[in-house]
């Protein structure tokens, strides 16, 4: 098995900047396989945090399919709790010695990977991604405010899916 890399995150939702980062990773490291790891830390939806793991993964899968990025694997990681032991987090994110790189812009993931390295549990490369653009929570806020500009930030193949997720969430609040 060749070298692997992981790009972990909550991806609520996976948006165009995430997609651009995936393309950059594939162009920069063409000989390695890439796995997008979608954490499911949103086990009970809350206002402004209503896109959870199952839906987040589906949005990633729909986007990758629409862009014909079939070589990218996406998995949902249930029980990625920041309070878990460091070994459990490391095992969940990295899995085995074939993972040579972790790509992230998340401060929490950066700290976790640095701790894993400090304790000798992983010796791969941590590639810190720039988070200078739109953030997922801003997109969710625009959605809840019924501001149609949120659609500019996500792939066109997922806008209907995201609308349904929002409506289901809002419907659940009313009942």
N, C-alpha and C positions, 0 to 999 in steps of 0.2 A: 504494500500500500504506500502511495506517495505522501508527500507532505500535505498536511491539512491546516486550515486556518479557520478561526471562528470569529463571528461578528455578533456578539451578544447584545441584547437590549430588550426593552419592553415593547418598542415599536407600536405605540398606541396613538396614532396610527403610523404605519410605515409610510413615509412620504417621499417626495421627489429628491430631497437631499440625501436620504438614506439610499435611494436607488442610484444616485450619482456616485456615492461612496462605494457601493458594490461594484459599479463599472470601473472605477479607479483601481480598486483592489484587484479585480480580474485582469486589468491591463498591466498593472505593475508587477503582479505575481502570477503569470500565466501558467506556471507549472504546478501550482498547488490547487487543491480543491477547497471550496469555501462552504462553510455551513453557517447559516443565520440561525442563531439560538434565540428564540422568543420566550422571554420569561413570563410567568403567569403570576406576578405578584399582586394582581388586581383580582383577588378571589371574590370580593363582594363589591359590585359597582357603586360608585359614589358620584355625586354631581362633579363635573369637570374631570372625572376619571372613570368614564363609563365604557371604555373599550378594553375588554379583558382578553386573556390569552388565546382562547379558541378563535375569537374574532380577529385578534391581532395577527395570529398565524394565517388565517384565511386571507387577510388583506395582503400579507407578504406573498403568499402563494399566487393569488390572482395577479398581482403586479408582475412578479417574475414570469408567469406564464404569458402575460400580454407582451412582455418585452423579449420573449423567447430566450430567457436566461435559464434554460433547463439544467445547465451544469451546476447551478447553485442549489444546495440542499437546505431546506428549512425545517426546523424542528421546534416543537413547543416543549419548554422545560417547566414541568409542573413542580412545585415545591422548591423554587429557588428563593429561599427566604434569607434575607440579609443577616438574620440572627442564627442561621445554621453554622455549624462548625466550619472552620476554614477548609478543612480537608474535604467536607461534603461539597462546599461551593466549588472548590478546585476540581473535584472529580466531575461535578455537573458541567462546569464550563469547558474544561479542557479534556476530560475523558481519558486520554491516554497520551503516550509519548509521541505519537505522530503529529500532534498539534504543535506546529512550529511558531504560529503567530496568533495573537489576539488583537483584533481591531476594535477600538471603542473610543467614545467621547464621553462616556459616563464616569464621573468622579468616583462613584462607588465601585465600579468595575476596575478602574485603574488602581484604587487602593487595595482591592482584593487581590489582583494579579501581583502587585508589588509585594504584598505580604506572602503570597505563595512563593515568589522568587526568593525573598529574604529567608524563608524557612527551608529552602532547597526542595520544594515540592514541584517546581516547574522551572525550566531554564530557557524557555522560548523568548521570542521577541514580542514586546508590547508596543503596538503602533497606536499612538494617540491621535484620534481624528479631531479635526476642527469642528466646533459646534457654533459657528458664527451666525448661522441663518435662522430660519424658523424652527421653533421647537414644537413637539407634538402637543404639549399642553395648550399652546397658542391656537393650534388648529382645532382642538376640542372646544376651546372657548368660543371661537368663531362659529363653530357648528351650533353650539347651544344658544348663541345669540342670533341664530338664523341669518348670519352674514354669509352670503354666497361666495365670498372671496376664498373661503377655505378650500374650495374645489381647485383653485390654482396650485395648491401645494401638494396634492395627491394625484396619483395616476388616474386618468379618466376611466380606467376599467374598474375602479373600486368606489366611485362616488355613489352609485345606487346602493351598493352593499353598506357603505358607511351611513347613508341616510336611514336605511332599515335598522341598523344597530342603534342609531340615535332615537328613532321613533319607538323601538321596543323598550329602550331604557326609559324614555319619558312616559310611555304608557304604563310602565311598572311603577313609576312614582305616583301616578294618579290613582292606582288601585289600592 
